[in-house]
Amino acid sequence: MHSSDLRYLFGLYRSKVSGLLLLFSFFASFPVLGQGKGYVRRHLEFYDDKPLHFGFLFALPVARYSPRFDAGYTNDSTLALSSPAKTAFRMGFTINHALSRHFDIRTTPSVSLYGRELVYNGPASEKRKIRESTWIEIPLLLKYKSVRRNNSRMYLLAGTTIAIETNVKNKVRFGEEQLNTKKADLTLDYGVGFEQFFEFFKFTPELRFSHGLVNMIETFGPQTTPGIRRLTTNTISIYLNFE
Protein backbone atom coordinates (compact mmCIF):
# COMPACT_ATOMS: atom_id res chain seq x y z
CA MET A 1 0.00 0.00 0.00
CA HIS A 2 1.16 3.54 -0.73
CA SER A 3 2.18 6.07 1.88
CA SER A 4 0.55 9.48 2.12
CA ASP A 5 2.30 12.50 0.61
CA LEU A 6 1.69 16.22 0.24
CA ARG A 7 -0.71 15.77 -2.66
CA TYR A 8 -3.26 14.07 -0.44
CA LEU A 9 -3.20 16.81 2.22
CA PHE A 10 -6.00 18.64 0.43
CA GLY A 11 -7.46 15.49 -1.10
CA LEU A 12 -6.59 16.23 -4.73
CA TYR A 13 -3.77 15.67 -7.13
CA ARG A 14 -1.40 18.61 -7.48
CA SER A 15 -2.05 18.91 -11.22
CA LYS A 16 -5.80 19.17 -10.69
CA VAL A 17 -5.36 21.93 -8.11
CA SER A 18 -2.94 23.83 -10.36
CA GLY A 19 -5.32 23.65 -13.31
CA LEU A 20 -8.28 24.91 -11.30
CA LEU A 21 -6.24 27.73 -9.76
CA LEU A 22 -5.20 28.85 -13.26
CA LEU A 23 -8.84 28.85 -14.33
CA PHE A 24 -9.81 30.85 -11.24
CA SER A 25 -7.02 33.35 -11.93
CA PHE A 26 -8.39 33.80 -15.45
CA PHE A 27 -11.83 34.70 -14.06
CA ALA A 28 -10.24 36.97 -11.46
CA SER A 29 -8.74 39.10 -14.24
CA PHE A 30 -12.20 40.22 -15.40
CA PRO A 31 -12.74 43.07 -12.91
CA VAL A 32 -9.69 45.00 -14.01
CA LEU A 33 -10.62 45.03 -17.69
CA GLY A 34 -11.85 48.38 -18.83
CA GLN A 35 -11.25 50.03 -15.45
CA GLY A 36 -8.56 52.55 -16.29
CA LYS A 37 -7.97 55.99 -14.89
CA GLY A 38 -11.13 57.45 -16.46
CA TYR A 39 -14.70 57.39 -15.28
CA VAL A 40 -16.08 53.95 -14.30
CA ARG A 41 -19.83 53.48 -14.19
CA ARG A 42 -20.97 51.95 -10.90
CA HIS A 43 -23.47 49.16 -11.67
CA LEU A 44 -26.19 48.13 -9.19
CA GLU A 45 -25.21 51.06 -6.99
CA PHE A 46 -27.82 50.33 -4.31
CA TYR A 47 -27.37 46.56 -4.33
CA ASP A 48 -26.19 46.41 -0.70
CA ASP A 49 -29.22 48.35 0.54
CA LYS A 50 -31.28 45.14 0.26
CA PRO A 51 -30.28 42.57 2.89
CA LEU A 52 -31.61 39.50 1.05
CA HIS A 53 -30.57 38.34 -2.42
CA PHE A 54 -31.28 35.23 -4.51
CA GLY A 55 -29.55 33.63 -7.46
CA PHE A 56 -28.55 30.41 -9.17
CA LEU A 57 -25.27 28.56 -9.66
CA PHE A 58 -23.38 26.03 -11.72
CA ALA A 59 -20.29 24.28 -10.38
CA LEU A 60 -17.58 21.94 -11.56
CA PRO A 61 -16.42 19.78 -8.61
CA VAL A 62 -13.42 17.45 -8.72
CA ALA A 63 -13.93 14.75 -6.09
CA ARG A 64 -12.15 11.75 -4.61
CA TYR A 65 -12.00 9.58 -1.50
CA SER A 66 -9.27 9.85 1.11
CA PRO A 67 -8.61 6.38 2.63
CA ARG A 68 -6.81 5.59 5.89
CA PHE A 69 -5.61 2.05 6.35
CA ASP A 70 -5.73 -0.39 9.24
CA ALA A 71 -2.29 -0.52 10.86
CA GLY A 72 -2.38 -4.33 11.18
CA TYR A 73 -3.81 -5.06 7.75
CA THR A 74 -1.58 -6.91 5.30
CA ASN A 75 -2.61 -8.40 1.99
CA ASP A 76 0.00 -9.40 -0.56
CA SER A 77 -2.59 -9.38 -3.35
CA THR A 78 -3.13 -5.62 -2.89
CA LEU A 79 0.07 -3.65 -3.38
CA ALA A 80 -1.48 -0.20 -3.70
CA LEU A 81 -4.82 1.53 -3.36
CA SER A 82 -5.75 4.92 -4.75
CA SER A 83 -8.76 7.12 -5.42
CA PRO A 84 -8.37 9.09 -8.66
CA ALA A 85 -9.87 12.57 -8.89
CA LYS A 86 -13.12 12.50 -10.88
CA THR A 87 -14.91 15.47 -12.42
CA ALA A 88 -18.55 15.92 -11.38
CA PHE A 89 -21.38 18.40 -11.98
CA ARG A 90 -23.46 20.56 -9.63
CA MET A 91 -26.31 23.02 -10.02
CA GLY A 92 -28.48 24.85 -7.51
CA PHE A 93 -29.53 28.23 -6.21
CA THR A 94 -28.15 30.86 -3.83
CA ILE A 95 -29.65 32.60 -0.80
CA ASN A 96 -27.52 35.39 0.70
CA HIS A 97 -28.47 37.49 3.74
CA ALA A 98 -26.36 40.47 4.81
CA LEU A 99 -25.58 40.61 8.54
CA SER A 100 -23.42 43.75 8.43
CA ARG A 101 -21.25 45.73 6.06
CA HIS A 102 -18.64 42.96 5.89
CA PHE A 103 -20.43 39.75 6.97
CA ASP A 104 -23.12 37.69 5.24
CA ILE A 105 -24.79 34.38 5.99
CA ARG A 106 -25.03 32.29 2.83
CA THR A 107 -26.45 28.97 1.65
CA THR A 108 -26.26 27.30 -1.75
CA PRO A 109 -28.60 24.27 -1.84
CA SER A 110 -27.68 22.17 -4.83
CA VAL A 111 -27.86 18.81 -6.59
CA SER A 112 -24.55 17.11 -7.41
CA LEU A 113 -23.69 14.12 -9.61
CA TYR A 114 -20.62 12.21 -8.36
CA GLY A 115 -18.67 9.19 -9.56
CA ARG A 116 -16.10 8.50 -6.83
CA GLU A 117 -14.05 5.31 -7.00
CA LEU A 118 -11.32 3.22 -5.38
CA VAL A 119 -8.65 1.44 -7.44
CA TYR A 120 -6.93 -1.68 -6.07
CA ASN A 121 -3.65 -2.38 -7.89
CA GLY A 122 -2.40 -5.94 -7.47
CA PRO A 123 0.72 -7.66 -8.84
CA ALA A 124 -1.04 -8.79 -12.01
CA SER A 125 -4.44 -7.10 -12.05
CA GLU A 126 -6.38 -3.95 -11.26
CA LYS A 127 -9.78 -3.84 -9.57
CA ARG A 128 -12.04 -0.78 -9.54
CA LYS A 129 -14.87 -0.12 -7.12
CA ILE A 130 -17.08 2.82 -8.05
CA ARG A 131 -20.10 4.61 -6.63
CA GLU A 132 -22.00 6.84 -9.05
CA SER A 133 -24.81 8.69 -7.30
CA THR A 134 -26.82 11.88 -6.91
CA TRP A 135 -26.46 14.02 -3.77
CA ILE A 136 -28.49 16.87 -2.31
CA GLU A 137 -26.12 19.29 -0.54
CA ILE A 138 -27.16 22.10 1.81
CA PRO A 139 -24.30 24.32 3.04
CA LEU A 140 -24.39 26.96 5.78
CA LEU A 141 -21.58 29.48 5.23
CA LEU A 142 -20.29 32.64 6.86
CA LYS A 143 -19.00 35.11 4.29
CA TYR A 144 -16.53 37.94 4.89
CA LYS A 145 -16.45 40.51 2.06
CA SER A 146 -14.10 43.41 1.42
CA VAL A 147 -15.05 47.00 0.68
CA ARG A 148 -16.48 47.37 -2.82
CA ARG A 149 -14.10 49.00 -5.31
CA ASN A 150 -16.02 50.34 -8.31
CA ASN A 151 -17.75 47.17 -9.59
CA SER A 152 -15.83 44.43 -7.79
CA ARG A 153 -14.84 43.09 -4.38
CA MET A 154 -13.26 39.96 -2.91
CA TYR A 155 -14.59 37.67 -0.18
CA LEU A 156 -13.74 34.66 1.98
CA LEU A 157 -16.19 32.08 3.29
CA ALA A 158 -16.26 29.08 5.61
CA GLY A 159 -18.86 26.72 7.05
CA THR A 160 -20.29 23.22 6.84
CA THR A 161 -22.41 21.24 4.40
CA ILE A 162 -24.96 18.50 5.03
CA ALA A 163 -25.09 16.06 2.10
CA ILE A 164 -27.67 13.30 1.51
CA GLU A 165 -27.43 10.66 -1.19
CA THR A 166 -30.71 10.25 -3.08
CA ASN A 167 -29.99 7.91 -5.97
CA VAL A 168 -27.28 5.35 -6.73
CA LYS A 169 -26.54 4.01 -10.19
CA ASN A 170 -27.08 0.26 -9.96
CA LYS A 171 -25.32 -0.82 -13.13
CA VAL A 172 -21.53 -0.68 -13.32
CA ARG A 173 -19.23 -1.17 -16.27
CA PHE A 174 -17.44 -4.46 -16.99
CA GLY A 175 -14.46 -4.98 -14.69
CA GLU A 176 -15.89 -2.73 -11.93
CA GLU A 177 -17.69 -3.45 -8.66
CA GLN A 178 -20.28 -1.46 -6.74
CA LEU A 179 -18.81 0.41 -3.76
CA ASN A 180 -20.90 0.27 -0.61
CA THR A 181 -20.73 3.53 1.43
CA LYS A 182 -22.95 5.57 3.74
CA LYS A 183 -25.73 7.73 2.33
CA ALA A 184 -25.05 10.90 4.35
CA ASP A 185 -22.00 13.12 4.79
CA LEU A 186 -20.94 16.25 6.68
CA THR A 187 -18.14 18.39 5.27
CA LEU A 188 -16.00 21.30 6.38
CA ASP A 189 -15.96 23.98 3.65
CA TYR A 190 -13.87 27.07 2.99
CA GLY A 191 -13.11 29.13 -0.07
CA VAL A 192 -12.43 32.43 -1.79
CA GLY A 193 -14.20 34.36 -4.52
CA PHE A 194 -14.89 37.73 -6.00
CA GLU A 195 -18.01 39.64 -6.99
CA GLN A 196 -18.23 41.45 -10.31
CA PHE A 197 -21.20 43.81 -10.74
CA PHE A 198 -22.75 44.22 -14.17
CA GLU A 199 -25.66 46.37 -15.25
CA PHE A 200 -28.40 43.87 -14.46
CA PHE A 201 -26.78 41.14 -12.35
CA LYS A 202 -23.80 40.19 -10.20
CA PHE A 203 -21.40 37.48 -11.41
CA THR A 204 -19.50 35.63 -8.68
CA PRO A 205 -16.78 33.06 -9.50
CA GLU A 206 -15.66 31.11 -6.45
CA LEU A 207 -13.12 28.45 -5.50
CA ARG A 208 -14.28 26.20 -2.65
CA PHE A 209 -12.64 23.29 -0.79
CA SER A 210 -14.65 20.60 1.06
CA HIS A 211 -13.28 17.97 3.45
CA GLY A 212 -15.50 15.17 4.70
CA LEU A 213 -15.86 14.63 8.45
CA VAL A 214 -17.86 11.38 8.31
CA ASN A 215 -16.33 7.92 7.93
CA MET A 216 -18.10 6.73 4.78
CA ILE A 217 -17.39 3.01 5.35
CA GLU A 218 -20.74 1.24 5.65
CA THR A 219 -20.80 -1.02 8.71
CA PHE A 220 -23.95 -2.84 7.57
CA GLY A 221 -24.25 -5.02 4.51
CA PRO A 222 -21.37 -6.37 2.42
CA GLN A 223 -17.93 -5.04 3.27
CA THR A 224 -16.40 -3.70 0.04
CA THR A 225 -13.42 -1.83 1.52
CA PRO A 226 -11.01 -4.39 3.03
CA GLY A 227 -8.08 -2.97 4.96
CA ILE A 228 -9.47 0.57 5.16
CA ARG A 229 -10.10 1.99 8.63
CA ARG A 230 -11.52 5.34 7.55
CA LEU A 231 -12.84 6.66 4.23
CA THR A 232 -13.67 10.37 3.81
CA THR A 233 -14.60 12.59 0.88
CA ASN A 234 -12.54 15.45 -0.53
CA THR A 235 -13.72 17.92 -3.16
CA ILE A 236 -12.53 21.11 -4.79
CA SER A 237 -15.09 23.08 -6.81
CA ILE A 238 -15.20 26.03 -9.19
CA TYR A 239 -18.52 27.88 -8.74
CA LEU A 240 -20.20 30.27 -11.17
CA ASN A 241 -22.85 32.21 -9.22
CA PHE A 242 -25.37 34.62 -10.74
CA GLU A 243 -27.35 36.93 -8.45
N, C-alpha and C positions, 0 to 999 in steps of 0.2 A: 504493500500500500504506500501511497505517496505521502510525503510530509508537507505540512502547510508552508506557504511562503507569502511574500508581501502581496502578491496578486489577489489572494483570497481574503485579505483584511477587509476589503469593502465588498467582497462577494462577486467580483467581476474580473474578467481578464483585463490586463492593462491595455491591450489594443482597443477593446471595446470602450473603455473609459476615455481613452485619448480621442477616439473618433467622435464620441458624443460631445466632448468638451470643445472640439474644433467646430462642430455644428452649432453649439450654443454660442461660441464666440462670433460666428458668422451672424447669428440673429442679433447679438448684442451690438453689432456695428450699425444697425438701422437708425438708432436715435440721433447719431451725429451727422447723418446725411442731410444736407440741405440746411443745417443750422450753423451758418457762418456768423460774421460779425454784424450783419444787417438785421432788419426786423424779422422776428419769428412769431407767427400767429399762434396764439395759445388756444388749442382745441379743448372742448369740454371744460371751459373755465370754471364752472360751478359744480363740477363732478363730485368733489369732496363734501359739498353741502348736504348731500343725501347720504344717510348712514348705511343704507341697505342697497346692495347691487346684486344682479343676477347675470348669469352668462352660461356659456357652454364650452366644452373642451374636447380636444383630441390629444392622445398621448401615444408615444412609442416606447413601451417598456422593454428592457432587456433583463431577463430573469434567469435565475439558476438556484439550485440547492447548495447549501453549505453543510456537508456531513462532518460529524465527529465520530471517531471510531472507538470501539471498546478496547481498553488497554490490553486485555488478555485474549483478544480474538486473533487467531492465526488460521489462515486458509491458503495452502499453497496454490490452489487453483485460481485464486484471485490475487494478482500481483499489483493491481492498481485500480482505483475507483475515482471517477471524476464526474462532474456535472457541468456540461458545456452551457455557455450562455446562449439563450434562445430568445429571439425577437418575438414580441407579443403585440397586442393591440388593445387600446382602451378608449372609451368615449363616455361622456357624462355631462354634468352641468355644475355650475359654480354658484355658491351662495357666500357673499362676503359682507360682514357687518363691521363698521368702524367703531372702535372703542374709544379712540382718542386720535390726536393728530398723527401719531406714529404707530399705533397698534390697532390691528384688526383681528377678528376671529373669523375663521374661514373653513368651509367644508366643500369638498368636491366629490359628491356621490357619483360613482361610475360603475360601468360594467367592463370587465377585462377578460380577454381570451388568452390563456396561458398554455404552454406545452413544455413543462419542465421535465427533465429526464436525468437518470443516473446511468453511467456507462461502466460496466465491469470489464476490465481488460485482463484476460488470462494468458497463459503461455502460448496457446494456439487458437484462441477464439476471443470474440468480443460479444458481450451480452448487454442489450439496452433495455432499460425499464423506464417507461414514459407515462406521464399523466397529463392528458389534454383535457382541459375543463374550463368552465365559465365561472367567474367570481364576481360577486357584488361587493364593492369596497366603499366604506364610509369613513373618511378621515375627519379628524378634528384638529385644526392647526391654528397656532398663534403666529401672526405675521407682523414683522417689524419693517416699516417702510421709511425710506429717507425723505428728505424734503424734495418736493417736485421742482425740477429744473426745466423750464419751458414746457416741453411735452413728454418728458420722461422722468423716471425715478427708479431706483433699485430697491429690492427688499430681500429679507431673509425670513424663513419660516421653519417651524418645528412643531411636532405633535405626534399623534398616534393614529393608526387606521385599524378598524375592525373589518375583516374580510370573511365572507361566507361563500363556500362553494355551492353552486346551484345545479350544475350539470356536468357530467363526466362522459367523455367520449368512450364508448364501450369497445369499439373495434380498434385494434392496433395493427400496424403494418407487419409484414412477415419478418421474423427475426427479432421482434420486440415483445416485451411482456408488460402487462398492466401493473403500474405502481400503486400500491395501496397506502394512502396517507390520510390524515385527518381532514375534515371538511370545514374547519374554521381556523383563522389565523389572526394574530395581533402583531402589528409591526410598529417600529420606531421610525419616524420619518423626519427628514430635514432637507432643506434645499435653498436655492437662491434663484432669483429671477429679476426681470425688469418690466416696467409698465411703459408702453408707448401709446400716447394719446393721439387718435386721429379725429377727423371731423365728426364722425357719427358713432364711433366705438373705441374701445380700449383693447389693444392687442398685448398679450402678456406671455412671452416665452418663459419657460421655467425648467430648471434642472433639479430633480428631486431624487434622493436616496431613501431606500426603505430596507430595514433589517428586521427579519422575523424574530419574535420573542417566544414563540410556541414551538415545542418539539413536535414536528409533523409526523413522526413515526406512529402508525396506528397500532394500538395494543390489542385490539380485537380483530378477529378474522385472520386470514393468512398473512404470515410474516414475509414480506418481500424485500426486506432490507437487512440481510444478515451481516453481522459485524459492525453495524452502525449504532452508536449509543444515542446520538442526537442529530436531528435533521431539521434545519431551519431554512427559510427562504431569504433570498437577497435580490433586490431589484434596483435598477437605476432607470429613470424615465425622463424623457423630454416631453414637456407639456406645451401645448399651444392653446391658450385661453383667450376667449373673446367675451368681453363684457360691454 
